[in-house]
């Protein structure tokens, strides 16, 4: 199974300084430290705005010009946390890591958290550079020093990581994934005691792509995430190290966002951790860390540093951070640009929507009707024939087969199928045999009948269908159930949620392009109702109605422009704000609309993934999406699925379903990506 290697866009906050002149910078630093006292502002401004490579050139120029060691002079002139930060910035990154590890294992006691953070997060290349830098700086072997200062399984895993030999293949073997899942399960959950060696070997050597699939399959097999098993089976520093490795495999930026938050949370600040991360990630993934930090902790990294530190130390850290993702008004920090650019791409993209099921060539409804009759006649049922015919004909062709079946045999094909097949397969096949509008109408009816309401199904259908599809659903609902869809929604839902659904169910969304002036007004309404506008105006009831009108009736091209204007005004992506400020079914409905506007195939890819994630399968959602999208955009959904989850839809279905239901789903899926 081939995995796509993503391009490496620069995600650091510190860049090469344009028109760089190392001699000029060396002179500026010398002047800043000459005489009584030092010009700390000039020092921090210069050093934080140069890349690490440029700082090394400044060190060389300083020695050439003045015969002095720049780092030694900085140590002499500066003090405290500010000195540690500036001096760390002046070292090559590998030497900075080497110094951190040397300090962590020197003297009485060991700073295990520092060892874990560095060795769990570095790439193979970074690890090799670290080992060489340690040898060069201290004339000692790093592995020997770590062995001398640690013990047990903790020591063994550190040594494995230190080798820098993690596999980095971009091809993952499904058989090996399954084998590793079984080996981890048997080494922990199924064993009296724990076989730590298996955990060390697999987590210390397998590639990131491979391990992400292992973690997904482990959850399906055992019903619990790998982290839960590690906490249950391991202990102490070894447990903490293995959890850090898992976090870095899943998302290194998220691991560091969490470390930064904990470094500044509560009373006191863990300055060593804060300095180490801000220095080491400033030219790697600081923008990703900032973005995750803001989303996860609902505040910007910049604002937390600003509130938790002081003086030149604070100014230097904020320079490394690179921007405030909470501050509206400026146009605008990098993390907000990510969201803005995503909407820009969404606005200009003209993606051809493609289904996986199309009209069969040389279609013969007479032959198909006879084959289906034969498959259901006598003792037993030939499910394979039924699946093959139904999943390889377009819906229009299936309707012809139904008519031909009645003409030839005087029987209702749907009734015969109901009596011959059952369970998940029956729901899938019968769904495919219905005209799309009647199928959607039935799904809406089922979502509202009996005790309780399936709000997720109502949202999924009404938030994603086109005007033409909605109007057809209304007609089908009236024809099949002798009641209007609006009346059904009115009796089964309430409040703002009901108003949203009824608005969507009218099928009156505008179909024109964008209006920029109107988009700015609509964005202002969104900012006011979500309570992040500087100057709210109008009463809340009126604003709520206007906001609902914007989301439920404006055209998709116009809404994309509204969401871009919203980011300009607030520096927030509207989806994140809705999730934060709203709750319940209203929030879910608005989020579904936004996601559908942003990327409808991705919305359905997420629905499919969640229907098969974890213990158990949501067969109803899985069936509904596969049936309803198979002739519209299931090929696009497949592509979004593999891009987001690093596994194919085909593979996920194969691992999560079985029997004839599995065969029918795979036929609809249309292929392995």
DATA-V139605 format. One record per backbone hydrogen bond with DSSP energy under -0.5 kcal/mol. NH is the residue of the N-H (numbers start at 1). CO is the residue of the C=O. Records with the same first field share a line. If there is no record, write none. Layout:
NH->CO / CO
//
This chain:
3->170
6->4
9->7
11->284
13->282
14->282
20->17
25->21
26->22
27->23
28->24
29->25
30->26
31->27
32->28
33->29
34->30 / 31
39->32
40->38
43->39
44->40
45->41
46->42
47->43
48->44
49->45 / 46
50->47
55->51
56->52
57->53
58->54
59->55
60->56
61->57
62->58
63->59
64->60
65->61
66->62
67->63
68->62
70->68
73->69
74->70
75->71
76->72
77->73
78->74
82->79
83->79
84->80
85->81
86->82
87->83
88->84
89->85
90->86
91->87 / 88
96->92
97->93
98->94
99->95
100->96
101->97
102->98
103->99
104->100
105->101
106->102
111->104
112->110
115->111
116->112
117->113
118->114
119->115
120->116
121->117 / 118
122->118
127->123
128->124
129->125
130->126
131->127
132->128
133->129
134->130
135->131
136->132
137->133
138->134
139->135
140->134
142->140
145->141
146->142
147->143
148->144
149->145 / 146
150->146
154->151
155->151
156->152
157->153
158->154
159->155
160->156
161->157
162->158
163->159 / 160
164->161
167->205
172->1
174->172
177->173
178->174
179->175
180->176
181->177
182->178
183->179
184->180
185->181
186->182
187->183
188->184
190->185
191->188
193->191
195->187
196->194
198->195
199->195
200->196
201->197
202->198
203->199
204->200
205->201
206->202
211->207
212->208
213->209
214->210
215->211
216->212
217->213
218->214
219->215
220->216
221->217
222->218
223->219
228->225
229->225
230->226
231->227
232->228
233->229
234->230
238->235
239->235
240->236
241->237
242->238
243->239
244->240
245->241
246->242
247->243
248->244
249->245
250->246
251->247
252->248
255->251
256->252
257->253
258->254
259->255
260->256
261->257
262->258
263->259
264->260 / 261
265->261
270->263
271->269
274->270
275->271
276->272
277->273
278->274
279->275
280->276
281->277
282->278
284->281
285->281
286->281
287->11
288->11
289->285
290->286
291->287
292->288
293->289
294->290
295->291
296->292
297->293
298->294
304->300
305->301
306->302
307->303
308->304 / 305
309->305
314->310
315->311
316->312
317->313
318->314
319->315
320->316
321->317
322->318
325->323
327->324
328->326
329->568
332->330
336->333
337->333
338->334
339->335
340->336
341->337
342->338
343->339
344->340
345->341
346->342
347->343
348->344
349->345
353->351
356->630
357->630
363->360
368->364
369->365
370->366
371->367
372->368
373->369
374->370
375->371
376->372 / 373
377->373 / 374
382->375
383->381
386->382
387->383
388->384
389->385
390->386
391->387
392->388 / 389
393->390
398->394
399->395
400->396
401->397
402->398
403->399
404->400
405->401
406->402
407->403
408->404
409->405
410->406
411->405
413->411
416->412
417->413
418->414
419->415
420->416
421->417
425->422
426->422
427->423
428->424
429->425
430->426
431->427
432->428
433->429
434->430 / 431
439->435
440->436
441->437
442->438
443->439
444->440
445->441
446->442
447->443
448->444 / 445
449->445
454->447
455->453
458->454
459->455
460->456
461->457
462->458
463->459
464->461
465->461
470->466
471->467
472->468
473->469
474->470
475->471
476->472
477->473
478->474
479->475
480->476
481->477
482->478
488->484
489->485
490->486
491->487
492->488
493->489
497->494
498->494
499->495
500->496
501->497
502->498
503->499
504->500
505->501
506->502 / 503
507->504
508->503
510->553
519->515
520->516
521->517
522->518
523->519
524->520
525->521
526->522
527->523
528->524
529->525
530->526
531->528
532->527
533->527
543->539
544->540
545->541
546->542
547->543
548->544
549->545
550->546
551->547
552->548
553->549
554->549 / 550
559->555
560->556
561->557
562->558
563->559
564->560
565->561
566->562
567->563
568->564
569->565
570->566
571->567
577->573
578->574
579->575
580->576
581->577
582->578
586->583
587->583
588->584
589->585
590->586
591->587
592->588
593->589
594->590
595->591
596->592
597->593
598->594
599->595
600->596
603->599
604->600
605->601
606->602
607->603
608->604
609->605
610->606
611->607
612->608 / 609
613->609
618->611
619->617
622->618
623->619
624->620
625->621
626->622
627->623
628->624
629->625
630->626
632->629
633->629
634->629
635->354
636->354
637->633
638->634
639->635
640->636
641->637
642->638
643->639
644->640
645->641
646->642
652->648
653->649
654->650
655->651
656->652 / 653
657->653
661->658
662->658
663->659
664->660
665->661
666->662
667->663
668->664
669->665
670->666
//
